[in-house]
């Protein structure tokens, strides 16, 4: 008999206070009235669960669209703020003789020179990296890294207007950092390589073993190995094998640390200039 905690105690209390013979019509009515609402509640809960399960893909799509639209809005605001800051710096440069000392100008100029030198070095490394991938097209931009207190989130100020699509590789001069997702008109989010939702086909160079690289709580791991008998060694290189969606072949991912674990040399805290890469011909079409 299905009774809720409160209904069961009420019925037990009533039987104690009122002398009712078991099997009487009154007792049957009490049981039916107490069981009926519980069955209705259970049926409603089951029905709601089925509806939510069946409609989850629709909600998931709407959530992804909402994230993309929110990122677009944030990028637009950030660009306007950046324009104001640039104008402010220009205005300060014009009146520096009257309002800023020579030491302050020299200090700020020295910091700016260091920043530009670092960016220039990153760009040179990126160009050197991209020169080894002549069969791919790419768009280069500056990534925005946001730390929410528990993990990093990476956004790009480019989207569909610039030809960006979902599932494109995102790289630095050190290798793969993730792939694009939640692509909006002017922005995209990077699903980082360490995310538990990340999956790409890869190959261990030294042994030729194909596998799926997956993010997990323990870090990057290799699953679904094409050969379970081949031994993997520490230091073996791992690269992408590409796929039909235009994910490029031959991008450096990392190296083997243990039998099925992979480590990368990318430091998320130091991500600056990145490139979004894709095979030049995807489904027979040029994406230049």
Rosetta blueprint (number, residue, H / E / L):
1 X L
2 X L
3 X L
4 X L
5 X H
6 X H
7 X H
8 X H
9 X H
10 X H
11 X H
12 X H
13 X H
14 X H
15 X H
16 X H
17 X H
18 X L
19 X L
20 X L
21 X L
22 X L
23 X L
24 X L
25 X H
26 X H
27 X H
28 X H
29 X H
30 X H
31 X H
32 X H
33 X H
34 X H
35 X H
36 X H
37 X H
38 X H
39 X H
40 X H
41 X H
42 X H
43 X H
44 X H
45 X H
46 X H
47 X H
48 X H
49 X H
50 X H
51 X H
52 X H
53 X H
54 X H
55 X H
56 X H
57 X H
58 X H
59 X H
60 X H
61 X H
62 X H
63 X H
64 X H
65 X H
66 X H
67 X H
68 X H
69 X H
70 X H
71 X H
72 X H
73 X H
74 X H
75 X H
76 X H
77 X H
78 X H
79 X H
80 X H
81 X H
82 X H
83 X H
84 X H
85 X H
86 X H
87 X H
88 X H
89 X H
90 X H
91 X H
92 X H
93 X H
94 X H
95 X L
96 X H
97 X H
98 X H
99 X H
100 X L
101 X L
102 X H
103 X H
104 X H
105 X H
106 X H
107 X H
108 X H
109 X H
110 X H
111 X H
112 X H
113 X H
114 X H
115 X H
116 X H
117 X H
118 X H
119 X H
120 X H
121 X H
122 X H
123 X H
124 X H
125 X H
126 X H
127 X H
128 X H
129 X H
130 X H
131 X L
132 X L
133 X L
134 X L
135 X L
136 X E
137 X E
138 X E
139 X E
140 X E
141 X E
142 X E
143 X E
144 X E
145 X E
146 X E
147 X E
148 X L
149 X L
150 X L
151 X L
152 X E
153 X E
154 X E
155 X E
156 X E
157 X L
158 X L
159 X L
160 X H
161 X H
162 X H
163 X L
164 X L
165 X L
166 X L
167 X L
168 X L
169 X E
170 X E
171 X E
172 X E
173 X L
174 X L
175 X E
176 X E
177 X E
178 X E
179 X E
180 X E
181 X E
182 X L
183 X L
184 X L
185 X L
186 X L
187 X L
188 X E
189 X E
190 X E
191 X E
192 X E
193 X L
194 X L
195 X L
196 X L
197 X L
198 X L
199 X E
200 X E
201 X E
202 X E
203 X E
204 X E
205 X L
206 X L
207 X L
208 X L
209 X E
210 X E
211 X E
212 X E
213 X E
214 X E
215 X E
216 X E
217 X L
218 X L
219 X E
220 X E
221 X E
222 X E
223 X E
224 X L
225 X L
226 X L
227 X L
228 X L
229 X L
230 X L
231 X L
232 X L
233 X L
234 X L
235 X L
236 X L
237 X E
238 X E
239 X E
240 X E
241 X E
242 X L
243 X L
244 X L
245 X L
246 X L
247 X L
248 X L
249 X E
250 X E
251 X E
252 X E
253 X E
254 X E
255 X E
256 X E
257 X L
258 X L
259 X L
260 X L
261 X E
262 X E
263 X E
264 X L
265 X L
266 X L
267 X L
268 X H
269 X H
270 X H
271 X L
272 X L
273 X E
274 X E
275 X E
276 X E
277 X E
278 X E
279 X E
280 X L
281 X E
282 X E
283 X L
284 X L
285 X E
286 X E
287 X L
288 X L
